[in-house]
Amino acid sequence: MPCVDCGRTFPYFVMQFDHRDPREKKYLVSQMVGRTGTETILAEVRKCDIVCTNCHRERTYQRRCASRIDVNRGSSSAWLERLPSKQ
């Protein structure tokens, strides 16, 4: 499965689950396996995009930068509008 951001295909161990809206994140998907049922895991996965490690780092950096800027403006969700669309 290719990265939804850069479109490149990597080995499975390079791919990561990235929650589209961190406010909806209940669990880390990688820590759920073996600890909870399949339906609970799939519910959490549906909140995520699958991205490569590099794109995940870039997204996280952009969110943190946006959060610092938006705190001063009174908005904490503007970073969502700047994320690449899935179209």
N, C-alpha and C positions, 0 to 999 in steps of 0.2 A: 504494500500500500504506500503510495507516495505521500510526502509531506504536503499538507494542505497549503502551506505558505510558499515554499520554493519549488514544489512539484517534483523534486528529486526522490528517487527510491534508494533506501538504505536498508541494511540488515535490521531485523526486528529489535535488536538491543540498542540501536541508535534512536529509535522512535520513542516518543513520550506522549502521555496524555496531558493536554493543557486545557484547563477549565476556561471556557469562554467568558464566564462571569464569575470571578473569584468569590463573590458574595453567595453564590449558590453551592459552593464547594463544601461538602460534608466530610469527605474522606480522600485520602491519597489512594488512587486506584491500585497502584503497585503494592500497597500494604493491605489491601482488602482480600487478596487471593488467599484462600485457605482459612480465612477468618470469618467470612460471611457467605451468604448464598449467592447463587448466580444472578438472580433477579436484582438483588441490591447492587451488585457490581455493575450489571448492565445499565441500571438506572443512573449510576454515577458516570459511566462511560458516555452515555447520551448527552451529558453536559459538556463534553470535551471535544476538542479537535485533536487529531493525531499529527504531531509535528516532529521534525528532526530535532536533535539536541541543540544545534546552532540556532534554529528558528525559535525554539522554546526560550533560549537565553535572550535572544533579541526581544521577544515579546515581553518577557519579564522585566527587562531593562526599561523598555518603553513604558510599561505600566507604572513602574516605580517613578520614573521621571515625570510622567503625566500626573501621578498622584501628588507629588511634591508641588507641582505647579498649580494643580486644581485645588489643593487645600487652601491656597492663598485666594483663590477665586470663589471658594465655597462650593465647588462641585467635585465629586469624587468618581464620577462615571464617564467623564469626557473621553478617557482612553478607549472606551468601547467603540466610539465612533471612528477612531483612528486605526483600529485593527483591520487587516486585509479582509475583504468580504470573501465568502465561499463561492461566489458566482463564477 
